[in-house]
Amino acid sequence: MSPPILAPTAGRMSDIDRAKGLAILLVVFGHLVARQDPAGVGWYEPLRVLVYLFHMPFFMYLSGYVAFRSGAARASVAAWPRLARRRAERLLLPFLLFGLLILAGKLAAARLVPVDNLPPDAWHGLRALVWDTGASPATSVWYLGALFVYSLAIPLLVRSGPFLWVIALALFALPAPPILYADRICTYFVFFVAGGMAADAGQRWLDGIDRWRWLSAACFAALLAAVAAGAFPIDFSAGTRSGTYKALMLATSFLAIPAIHGLVRAAPLAGSRALLWLGGASFAIYLLNTICIGVAKGVLLRVVSWDGANFLPFAAALMLAGTLGPVLVRCLLFRRVPVLNRLTA
């Protein structure tokens, strides 16, 4: 799921690419453990809870920023059918292809190695992939489906002017069910709109986050520390279906957005070639990281436990698999197949 889906017409912004690079690292980190936690490890799950409060909202902010800056968000009614075809090829096709690939891979690999989030059979897996999406065997592809919906809806909704915020906040508050990813589509639209409004503000927004980056970062860190200390009695297992959780997500994310975007525009992150490289590869990493993590996890668990003190080096190996593995797969395999090469670019 990557914000470079719509490339800016005025040229790439290195700060956006670095922000994507940092965000994709958080995505990979959040996928290290899918269901059953390793025994004797007390730090990973609390840290993942904190990351999940803001990392996908920040990704959606970046996606909205690029969509508005490119002009695609204001496509004319006459251009809408062509936009729909392009977005279906760029987003819906990878959604279906990689969703099916993950499902088939899990069903096949389950005979050899432990597999997370395994459906009982192919039929139930297909149904969960596209309908009963709260049990999707390929949950990670939801971003592509949501971004496809946003790409089609925003050229129409943007004509509502200031009421766009009202629509976005109403959808955020809506207790949508986990069917056709409606819960996620409704929840994250407000962050896509926030990115669009930031892009529309142009240099004024960038000057503001540069001026206040340290204050916003301090406030963001303070809120995360308060959550970690248990200041908010929230059932995190309820996820985005909990109204209280969503309110905390909104507050955390609207602090994270200027803080993280501001920090990647300042030293030392402003000079990070690693983040720039990761940002350029973020779409391939998003599509393939769960597959590469799953393969690495299945192989490693056959030779070593990930419980207790073993988890730290185990997690480091999975991070490498989730970030470098997709790039290697694309370079060594997908570039030989033009369709796959284009879909993962």
KEKE-3310 file (N, C-alpha, C; in steps of 0.2 Angstrom, whole numbers, plus 5000, padded with zeros to 4 digits):
npx = (5004:5004:5009:5015:5006:5000:5009:5016:5013:5022:5034:5044:5043:5055:5054:5042:5044:5054:5046:5037:5046:5049:5036:5033:5042:5036:5025:5029:5035:5023:5018:5025:5021:5007:4995:4997:5006:5023:5030:5034:5038:5036:5037:5034:5020:5013:5021:5017:5003:5004:5010:5000:4990:4993:5000:4995:4985:4994:5000:4989:4987:4998:4995:4983:4989:4997:4988:4980:4990:4994:4984:4974:4964:4955:4949:4940:4922:4921:4933:4932:4928:4940:4949:4944:4946:4960:4964:4958:4966:4978:4976:4965:4967:4980:4975:4966:4975:4986:4979:4973:4985:4991:4981:4981:4995:4995:4986:4993:5006:5002:5003:5016:5023:5020:5006:5000:4983:4975:4963:4949:4946:4947:4936:4930:4941:4941:4928:4930:4940:4934:4922:4917:4926:4932:4938:4948:4960:4970:4973:4981:4979:4969:4971:4973:4961:4953:4959:4956:4943:4942:4949:4940:4929:4933:4935:4922:4917:4925:4920:4911:4916:4919:4911:4917:4925:4915:4909:4919:4922:4910:4909:4920:4915:4905:4899:4904:4902:4913:4913:4916:4927:4922:4922:4936:4937:4928:4934:4947:4946:4946:4959:4965:4958:4964:4977:4975:4970:4981:4990:4984:4986:4999:5014:5012:5008:5019:5029:5023:5024:5037:5041:5035:5039:5046:5038:5026:5031:5035:5023:5016:5024:5022:5009:5009:5017:5008:4998:5005:5007:4995:4985:4973:4959:4956:4949:4959:4958:4947:4949:4946:4933:4929:4922:4929:4942:4944:4943:4954:4964:4961:4966:4979:4984:4982:4992:5003:5004:5009:5020:5029:5030:5036:5048:5055:5059:5069:5086:5092:5086:5082:5093:5093:5097:5093:5080:5074:5077:5069:5056:5055:5053:5042:5029:5030:5036:5025:5015:5021:5027:5021:5020:5034:5038:5030:5035:5049:5047:5040:5051:5061:5055:5055:5068:5072:5066:5055:5052:5054:5070:5075:5067:5071:5082:5076:5065:5072:5077:5065:5061:5071:5068:5055:5057:5068:5066:5054:5059:5070:5062:5055:5065:5072:5062:5049:5052:5054:5042:5032:5018:5018:5029:5025:5013:5019:5027)
npy = (4995:5009:5026:5030:5028:5037:5047:5063:5077:5087:5083:5072:5072:5072:5072:5066:5054:5049:5049:5039:5029:5028:5025:5012:5004:5004:4997:4984:4981:4980:4968:4957:4948:4939:4932:4922:4926:4926:4917:4923:4936:4952:4965:4967:4967:4978:4988:4987:4990:5004:5008:5004:5014:5025:5022:5018:5028:5038:5034:5034:5048:5052:5046:5053:5066:5065:5062:5073:5083:5079:5081:5072:5070:5080:5077:5079:5076:5071:5065:5055:5041:5036:5038:5029:5016:5016:5017:5005:4995:4998:4997:4989:4977:4972:4970:4960:4950:4948:4946:4933:4926:4926:4919:4906:4903:4901:4891:4881:4881:4877:4863:4861:4870:4880:4891:4908:4914:4906:4900:4889:4882:4883:4889:4896:4905:4912:4919:4926:4935:4944:4947:4944:4952:4954:4943:4940:4931:4938:4951:4962:4968:4976:4990:4993:4991:5000:5012:5012:5014:5027:5034:5034:5040:5053:5063:5066:5069:5080:5091:5095:5105:5113:5104:5092:5088:5086:5075:5066:5065:5061:5048:5042:5041:5032:5017:5006:4989:4975:4971:4969:4977:4988:4994:4998:5007:5017:5022:5027:5036:5050:5053:5052:5063:5073:5073:5078:5091:5096:5096:5105:5116:5119:5127:5134:5124:5116:5125:5127:5115:5113:5124:5120:5108:5101:5104:5098:5085:5082:5083:5072:5062:5062:5059:5046:5040:5042:5033:5021:5020:5017:5026:5027:5019:5007:4995:4987:4976:4977:4985:4995:4996:5000:5015:5023:5019:5023:5037:5040:5036:5045:5057:5054:5052:5064:5071:5064:5065:5079:5079:5068:5070:5082:5079:5071:5080:5086:5087:5072:5064:5070:5068:5055:5041:5028:5028:5035:5026:5015:5021:5023:5009:5005:5001:4988:4982:4983:4975:4963:4960:4953:4940:4937:4938:4928:4916:4916:4915:4903:4894:4897:4894:4880:4877:4884:4891:4905:4911:4920:4925:4923:4930:4943:4943:4935:4943:4953:4946:4944:4957:4960:4951:4955:4968:4968:4956:4957:4966:4959:4949:4955:4961:4949:4940:4946:4956:4949:4946:4956:4961:4958:4966:4979:4980:4980:4991)
npz = (5000:4995:4995:4983:4972:4965:4956:4959:4948:4947:4950:4960:4978:4989:5003:5005:5000:5009:5020:5017:5017:5031:5036:5030:5036:5049:5045:5041:5054:5061:5056:5060:5070:5069:5074:5086:5100:5104:5118:5134:5130:5132:5127:5113:5109:5117:5111:5097:5098:5100:5088:5079:5082:5074:5062:5050:5048:5045:5033:5025:5025:5018:5005:5002:5001:4990:4980:4979:4976:4964:4956:4953:4962:4959:4946:4932:4928:4915:4914:4923:4920:4914:4924:4933:4926:4926:4940:4944:4937:4943:4957:4961:4954:4959:4972:4971:4965:4973:4985:4982:4980:4993:5000:4993:4995:5009:5011:5005:5011:5024:5025:5028:5036:5051:5050:5050:5054:5046:5035:5036:5024:5006:5001:5012:5014:5002:5003:5015:5010:5002:5007:5021:5029:5041:5044:5035:5026:5020:5026:5025:5012:5012:5012:4998:4993:5000:4995:4982:4982:4988:4978:4967:4973:4978:4968:4965:4978:4982:4977:4986:4994:5009:5016:5014:5025:5034:5029:5030:5043:5048:5042:5049:5062:5060:5064:5056:5048:5048:5033:5017:5019:5024:5037:5038:5027:5030:5042:5039:5029:5033:5036:5023:5017:5026:5021:5008:5011:5017:5006:4997:5005:5002:5002:5014:5023:5024:5029:5041:5048:5048:5056:5068:5071:5082:5093:5090:5089:5102:5109:5102:5106:5120:5121:5116:5126:5137:5133:5133:5147:5152:5153:5147:5148:5138:5127:5117:5109:5103:5092:5078:5079:5091:5098:5108:5106:5093:5094:5101:5092:5082:5088:5091:5078:5072:5078:5075:5061:5058:5065:5061:5047:5048:5054:5045:5036:5042:5048:5057:5048:5036:5027:5025:5015:5015:5020:5009:4999:5003:5003:4989:4986:4992:4988:4982:4994:5003:4996:4997:5009:5020:5014:5013:5026:5032:5025:5029:5043:5044:5040:5049:5062:5061:5065:5076:5091:5094:5106:5121:5125:5112:5103:5100:5090:5081:5077:5071:5060:5054:5051:5041:5031:5028:5023:5014:5007:4998:4989:4983:4977:4968:4959:4955:4950:4947:4938:4926:4921:4913:4917:4931:4935:4931:4940:4952:4953)
capx = (5000:5010:5008:5017:5002:4998:5015:5015:5015:5027:5040:5044:5045:5060:5052:5036:5047:5057:5040:5034:5051:5048:5030:5033:5046:5031:5020:5033:5035:5017:5016:5030:5017:5000:4990:4999:5012:5028:5029:5039:5040:5032:5037:5031:5013:5012:5023:5013:4997:5006:5011:4994:4986:4995:5005:4990:4982:4999:5000:4983:4988:5003:4991:4979:4993:5000:4982:4978:4995:4995:4978:4969:4958:4950:4948:4933:4917:4922:4939:4931:4929:4947:4952:4942:4950:4967:4964:4956:4972:4984:4974:4960:4970:4984:4971:4964:4980:4990:4975:4973:4991:4992:4977:4984:5001:4994:4983:4998:5011:5000:5005:5023:5025:5015:5004:4995:4977:4974:4956:4948:4947:4948:4929:4929:4946:4939:4923:4933:4945:4931:4915:4917:4933:4935:4942:4952:4967:4975:4971:4985:4978:4963:4973:4972:4954:4951:4962:4953:4936:4944:4951:4934:4924:4935:4934:4915:4915:4929:4915:4906:4919:4921:4907:4921:4927:4909:4908:4925:4921:4904:4911:4925:4911:4900:4901:4903:4904:4919:4910:4919:4931:4918:4925:4942:4936:4925:4938:4953:4945:4947:4966:4966:4956:4969:4983:4973:4970:4988:4993:4981:4989:5005:5020:5010:5008:5026:5032:5020:5026:5044:5042:5032:5040:5048:5033:5022:5034:5035:5016:5015:5028:5019:5002:5011:5019:5002:4994:5009:5007:4989:4981:4967:4956:4953:4950:4962:4957:4941:4951:4943:4926:4927:4922:4934:4949:4944:4944:4961:4967:4961:4970:4986:4986:4983:4998:5008:5005:5014:5027:5033:5031:5041:5054:5058:5061:5074:5092:5096:5082:5082:5098:5093:5096:5090:5073:5073:5076:5063:5050:5054:5051:5037:5023:5032:5036:5018:5012:5024:5030:5018:5022:5041:5038:5027:5040:5054:5044:5039:5057:5065:5052:5057:5075:5073:5060:5055:5050:5059:5076:5076:5063:5074:5086:5071:5061:5077:5077:5059:5061:5075:5064:5049:5059:5073:5063:5050:5063:5073:5057:5053:5071:5074:5056:5043:5054:5054:5035:5030:5012:5019:5033:5021:5009:5023:5032)
capy = (5000:5014:5032:5033:5026:5043:5051:5070:5079:5092:5079:5068:5076:5068:5071:5061:5047:5047:5048:5033:5024:5027:5022:5005:5000:5003:4992:4978:4979:4977:4961:4952:4943:4939:4930:4920:4930:4922:4916:4927:4942:4957:4972:4968:4968:4985:4993:4986:4994:5011:5009:5004:5020:5030:5021:5017:5034:5042:5031:5037:5055:5053:5045:5059:5072:5064:5062:5080:5086:5076:5084:5067:5071:5084:5075:5081:5071:5068:5061:5050:5034:5034:5037:5022:5011:5016:5015:4997:4992:5000:4995:4983:4971:4969:4968:4953:4945:4946:4942:4926:4923:4925:4914:4900:4901:4899:4884:4876:4880:4874:4856:4860:4874:4884:4897:4912:4916:4901:4899:4882:4879:4888:4893:4901:4910:4917:4923:4931:4939:4949:4949:4944:4954:4954:4936:4940:4928:4943:4957:4968:4971:4981:4997:4994:4991:5007:5017:5011:5017:5034:5037:5035:5044:5059:5068:5068:5072:5086:5097:5098:5110:5112:5098:5086:5087:5084:5068:5062:5064:5056:5041:5040:5040:5027:5010:5001:4982:4972:4968:4972:4982:4995:4997:5002:5012:5023:5024:5030:5042:5056:5054:5054:5070:5077:5074:5082:5098:5098:5097:5111:5122:5120:5129:5136:5118:5114:5130:5126:5109:5114:5128:5117:5100:5099:5104:5092:5078:5082:5081:5066:5057:5063:5055:5039:5038:5041:5027:5016:5020:5015:5032:5027:5012:5005:4988:4988:4971:4979:4988:5001:4995:5004:5022:5026:5018:5028:5044:5040:5035:5052:5062:5052:5052:5071:5073:5060:5068:5085:5077:5063:5073:5087:5076:5068:5086:5089:5082:5068:5060:5073:5066:5047:5038:5022:5030:5037:5020:5011:5024:5021:5002:5004:4998:4981:4980:4983:4969:4956:4959:4947:4933:4935:4937:4921:4911:4916:4913:4896:4891:4898:4890:4873:4876:4888:4894:4913:4913:4923:4929:4922:4934:4949:4941:4932:4949:4957:4942:4945:4963:4960:4947:4959:4974:4966:4950:4960:4970:4954:4945:4960:4961:4943:4937:4950:4960:4945:4946:4963:4962:4959:4971:4985:4980:4981:4997)
capz = (5000:4995:4992:4976:4967:4960:4956:4958:4942:4948:4952:4967:4984:4993:5010:5005:4999:5015:5025:5015:5019:5038:5037:5028:5041:5054:5043:5042:5061:5064:5053:5063:5074:5066:5079:5093:5103:5107:5125:5137:5126:5135:5124:5107:5108:5118:5106:5091:5100:5099:5081:5076:5083:5069:5056:5044:5046:5042:5026:5021:5024:5012:4999:5000:4999:4983:4976:4978:4973:4957:4952:4951:4966:4956:4940:4929:4927:4909:4915:4928:4918:4912:4930:4936:4923:4928:4947:4944:4935:4948:4964:4962:4951:4964:4978:4970:4963:4979:4990:4981:4981:5000:5002:4990:4998:5016:5011:5003:5016:5030:5026:5029:5042:5055:5046:5054:5051:5041:5034:5036:5017:5001:5000:5017:5013:4997:5006:5019:5007:4998:5010:5028:5029:5047:5045:5029:5026:5018:5029:5023:5005:5013:5010:4991:4991:5002:4991:4976:4983:4988:4971:4963:4976:4980:4963:4966:4985:4983:4975:4992:4997:5016:5018:5014:5031:5038:5027:5032:5051:5049:5041:5054:5068:5058:5066:5050:5050:5044:5027:5011:5022:5025:5043:5037:5022:5033:5047:5037:5024:5036:5035:5016:5017:5029:5017:5003:5013:5018:4999:4995:5008:4999:5006:5021:5027:5025:5033:5048:5051:5049:5062:5075:5071:5089:5098:5088:5090:5109:5110:5100:5111:5126:5121:5116:5133:5141:5131:5136:5154:5154:5155:5144:5149:5131:5125:5111:5105:5099:5086:5075:5080:5097:5098:5112:5102:5087:5096:5103:5085:5079:5092:5090:5071:5070:5081:5072:5054:5057:5069:5057:5041:5050:5056:5039:5033:5046:5050:5052:5043:5029:5023:5025:5008:5017:5020:5002:4995:5006:5000:4982:4985:4997:4985:4982:5001:5005:4993:4998:5015:5024:5011:5014:5033:5033:5023:5034:5050:5044:5040:5056:5067:5061:5068:5082:5094:5094:5113:5126:5123:5105:5099:5097:5084:5077:5075:5067:5054:5050:5048:5035:5026:5026:5019:5008:5003:4992:4983:4979:4973:4962:4955:4952:4947:4944:4932:4920:4919:4912:4920:4938:4936:4931:4946:4959:4952)
cpx = (5004:5008:5010:5012:5000:5004:5013:5017:5020:5034:5040:5046:5049:5057:5046:5039:5050:5051:5037:5039:5050:5042:5030:5037:5041:5026:5023:5033:5029:5014:5020:5026:5010:4995:4993:5006:5017:5028:5035:5042:5034:5032:5034:5024:5011:5015:5019:5006:4998:5006:5004:4989:4987:4998:5000:4987:4988:5000:4995:4984:4993:4999:4987:4983:4995:4994:4980:4983:4996:4989:4972:4963:4953:4949:4941:4928:4919:4928:4938:4932:4936:4951:4950:4945:4957:4968:4962:4962:4978:4982:4970:4963:4975:4981:4969:4969:4984:4986:4974:4979:4993:4988:4979:4990:5000:4991:4989:5004:5009:5002:5012:5025:5019:5013:4999:4989:4975:4966:4955:4948:4947:4942:4929:4935:4944:4933:4925:4937:4941:4924:4916:4925:4936:4939:4946:4958:4972:4973:4975:4983:4972:4965:4972:4965:4951:4953:4959:4946:4937:4945:4945:4929:4927:4934:4926:4914:4919:4925:4911:4910:4921:4917:4911:4923:4921:4908:4913:4924:4915:4906:4916:4921:4906:4903:4900:4905:4910:4916:4913:4924:4928:4921:4931:4941:4933:4930:4944:4952:4947:4955:4968:4964:4961:4975:4981:4973:4977:4992:4990:4984:4996:5011:5018:5010:5015:5030:5030:5023:5034:5045:5040:5034:5042:5043:5028:5025:5034:5028:5014:5018:5024:5012:5004:5013:5013:4998:4998:5008:5000:4984:4974:4964:4952:4954:4953:4961:4950:4943:4947:4935:4924:4928:4928:4941:4949:4946:4951:4966:4967:4966:4977:4988:4987:4989:5004:5010:5010:5021:5031:5035:5037:5048:5058:5061:5067:5080:5090:5092:5081:5087:5098:5092:5093:5082:5070:5072:5070:5057:5049:5052:5045:5031:5025:5033:5029:5015:5015:5027:5027:5019:5029:5042:5036:5032:5046:5052:5043:5046:5061:5062:5053:5064:5076:5066:5060:5053:5056:5064:5077:5072:5066:5078:5081:5067:5066:5077:5071:5058:5065:5071:5058:5051:5063:5070:5059:5054:5067:5068:5056:5059:5072:5068:5052:5046:5055:5047:5033:5024:5014:5024:5030:5016:5013:5028:5030)
cpy = (5006:5020:5034:5031:5031:5047:5059:5073:5084:5089:5077:5073:5071:5067:5066:5054:5045:5045:5041:5027:5022:5023:5014:5001:4999:4997:4985:4976:4976:4971:4956:4946:4944:4937:4928:4923:4925:4922:4920:4933:4947:4964:4972:4970:4975:4990:4993:4990:5001:5012:5009:5010:5025:5028:5021:5024:5039:5040:5034:5045:5056:5051:5050:5065:5071:5064:5069:5084:5085:5079:5078:5067:5075:5083:5077:5075:5067:5063:5055:5043:5032:5033:5031:5016:5011:5014:5007:4993:4993:4997:4989:4976:4968:4967:4961:4948:4943:4944:4935:4923:4921:4919:4907:4898:4898:4892:4879:4875:4877:4867:4855:4864:4877:4890:4901:4913:4912:4899:4891:4878:4885:4892:4898:4906:4915:4922:4928:4936:4945:4951:4949:4946:4955:4948:4935:4936:4933:4950:4963:4971:4976:4988:4998:4995:4998:5012:5018:5015:5025:5037:5038:5040:5051:5064:5070:5072:5079:5092:5099:5103:5108:5106:5092:5084:5084:5077:5064:5060:5060:5049:5038:5038:5034:5020:5005:4994:4980:4968:4972:4978:4988:4998:5001:5008:5018:5026:5029:5035:5049:5058:5055:5061:5075:5078:5078:5089:5100:5100:5103:5117:5123:5122:5131:5130:5116:5119:5129:5120:5109:5119:5125:5110:5098:5099:5099:5086:5077:5080:5074:5060:5057:5058:5048:5036:5037:5035:5021:5015:5018:5020:5032:5020:5010:4998:4988:4982:4972:4983:4994:5001:4999:5011:5025:5025:5022:5035:5045:5040:5042:5057:5060:5053:5060:5074:5070:5063:5074:5083:5073:5067:5079:5085:5073:5074:5089:5084:5078:5065:5063:5071:5058:5044:5031:5023:5032:5031:5016:5014:5023:5014:5000:5000:4990:4978:4979:4976:4963:4955:4953:4940:4932:4934:4930:4915:4911:4914:4905:4892:4891:4894:4883:4872:4879:4891:4902:4915:4916:4927:4928:4927:4940:4948:4939:4938:4953:4953:4943:4952:4964:4956:4951:4965:4972:4961:4953:4963:4964:4950:4949:4960:4955:4939:4941:4954:4956:4944:4953:4965:4963:4964:4978:4985:4982:4987:5002)
cpz = (5000:4992:4985:4971:4962:4961:4955:4951:4942:4950:4959:4972:4988:5000:5010:5004:5005:5021:5023:5017:5027:5039:5035:5033:5047:5052:5044:5049:5064:5061:5056:5066:5072:5071:5086:5095:5105:5115:5128:5134:5128:5132:5117:5106:5111:5113:5099:5092:5098:5092:5077:5077:5077:5063:5050:5042:5043:5035:5022:5020:5018:5006:4997:4998:4992:4978:4974:4975:4966:4953:4951:4956:4963:4948:4938:4928:4921:4909:4920:4926:4916:4919:4933:4933:4926:4935:4948:4942:4941:4955:4965:4959:4956:4970:4977:4969:4969:4985:4989:4981:4988:5002:4999:4994:5005:5016:5009:5008:5023:5031:5028:5035:5045:5051:5050:5050:5045:5041:5034:5029:5012:5000:5005:5016:5008:4999:5010:5016:5004:5002:5017:5030:5035:5048:5039:5030:5024:5020:5026:5016:5006:5011:5002:4989:4994:4998:4984:4977:4984:4982:4967:4966:4977:4974:4963:4973:4986:4981:4980:4996:5005:5019:5018:5020:5035:5036:5030:5039:5052:5048:5046:5060:5066:5061:5061:5051:5045:5038:5021:5013:5023:5032:5042:5032:5025:5038:5044:5031:5027:5035:5028:5015:5020:5024:5011:5005:5014:5011:4996:4998:5006:5004:5013:5025:5029:5029:5040:5051:5052:5056:5068:5075:5078:5094:5096:5090:5098:5111:5108:5104:5117:5126:5120:5123:5138:5140:5134:5143:5157:5156:5152:5144:5143:5130:5118:5107:5101:5092:5084:5076:5087:5096:5102:5108:5096:5088:5098:5096:5082:5082:5091:5083:5069:5073:5077:5065:5054:5060:5064:5050:5042:5051:5050:5035:5036:5047:5056:5047:5036:5024:5023:5018:5009:5016:5013:4998:4997:5003:4993:4981:4989:4994:4985:4989:5004:5003:4995:5004:5020:5021:5013:5022:5035:5031:5028:5041:5050:5044:5047:5061:5067:5064:5074:5085:5094:5101:5117:5123:5115:5101:5096:5091:5079:5073:5070:5060:5050:5047:5041:5030:5024:5022:5013:5004:4997:4987:4979:4975:4967:4957:4951:4948:4943:4938:4926:4918:4919:4916:4928:4939:4936:4937:4952:4958:4957)
residu = (MET:SER:PRO:PRO:ILE:LEU:ALA:PRO:THR:ALA:GLY:ARG:MET:SER:ASP:ILE:ASP:ARG:ALA:LYS:GLY:LEU:ALA:ILE:LEU:LEU:VAL:VAL:PHE:GLY:HIS:LEU:VAL:ALA:ARG:GLN:ASP:PRO:ALA:GLY:VAL:GLY:TRP:TYR:GLU:PRO:LEU:ARG:VAL:LEU:VAL:TYR:LEU:PHE:HIS:MET:PRO:PHE:PHE:MET:TYR:LEU:SER:GLY:TYR:VAL:ALA:PHE:ARG:SER:GLY:ALA:ALA:ARG:ALA:SER:VAL:ALA:ALA:TRP:PRO:ARG:LEU:ALA:ARG:ARG:ARG:ALA:GLU:ARG:LEU:LEU:LEU:PRO:PHE:LEU:LEU:PHE:GLY:LEU:LEU:ILE:LEU:ALA:GLY:LYS:LEU:ALA:ALA:ALA:ARG:LEU:VAL:PRO:VAL:ASP:ASN:LEU:PRO:PRO:ASP:ALA:TRP:HIS:GLY:LEU:ARG:ALA:LEU:VAL:TRP:ASP:THR:GLY:ALA:SER:PRO:ALA:THR:SER:VAL:TRP:TYR:LEU:GLY:ALA:LEU:PHE:VAL:TYR:SER:LEU:ALA:ILE:PRO:LEU:LEU:VAL:ARG:SER:GLY:PRO:PHE:LEU:TRP:VAL:ILE:ALA:LEU:ALA:LEU:PHE:ALA:LEU:PRO:ALA:PRO:PRO:ILE:LEU:TYR:ALA:ASP:ARG:ILE:CYS:THR:TYR:PHE:VAL:PHE:PHE:VAL:ALA:GLY:GLY:MET:ALA:ALA:ASP:ALA:GLY:GLN:ARG:TRP:LEU:ASP:GLY:ILE:ASP:ARG:TRP:ARG:TRP:LEU:SER:ALA:ALA:CYS:PHE:ALA:ALA:LEU:LEU:ALA:ALA:VAL:ALA:ALA:GLY:ALA:PHE:PRO:ILE:ASP:PHE:SER:ALA:GLY:THR:ARG:SER:GLY:THR:TYR:LYS:ALA:LEU:MET:LEU:ALA:THR:SER:PHE:LEU:ALA:ILE:PRO:ALA:ILE:HIS:GLY:LEU:VAL:ARG:ALA:ALA:PRO:LEU:ALA:GLY:SER:ARG:ALA:LEU:LEU:TRP:LEU:GLY:GLY:ALA:SER:PHE:ALA:ILE:TYR:LEU:LEU:ASN:THR:ILE:CYS:ILE:GLY:VAL:ALA:LYS:GLY:VAL:LEU:LEU:ARG:VAL:VAL:SER:TRP:ASP:GLY:ALA:ASN:PHE:LEU:PRO:PHE:ALA:ALA:ALA:LEU:MET:LEU:ALA:GLY:THR:LEU:GLY:PRO:VAL:LEU:VAL:ARG:CYS:LEU:LEU:PHE:ARG:ARG:VAL:PRO:VAL:LEU:ASN:ARG:LEU:THR:ALA)
# end
